[in-house]
């Protein structure tokens, strides 16, 4: 009887795996063969991370300001980056 239950569970797992691979092939989900774009998960998790790591948001804002100052300094129409 145990073998029958085990065989049924393995068969069910194979059927579910095949169905998920089929859905992945159609582009409905990411399952085993294809990976999601690395940025898509990060973008979705950003608000959650910001709640638990507020210093991360401050760092991102500072990096953006530094990038803008650098670009403005390169094109010559920004304020002096030294002060």
DARA-V38470 format. One record per backbone hydrogen bond with DSSP energy under -1.0 kcal/mol. CO is the residue of the C=O (numbers start at 1). NH is the residue of the N-H. If there is no record, write none. Layout:
BEGIN
co->[CO;CO]
nh->[NH;NH]
END
This chain:
BEGIN
co->[1;2;3;4;5;6;7;8;9;10;11;12;13;14;15;16;17;18;19;20;21;22;23;24;38;39;40;41;45;46;47;48;49;53;54;55;56;57;58;59;60;61;62;63;64;65;66;67;68;69;70;71;72;80]
nh->[5;6;7;8;9;10;11;12;13;14;15;16;17;18;19;20;21;22;23;24;25;26;28;27;42;43;44;45;49;50;51;52;53;56;58;59;60;61;62;63;64;65;66;67;68;69;70;71;72;73;74;75;76;83]
END
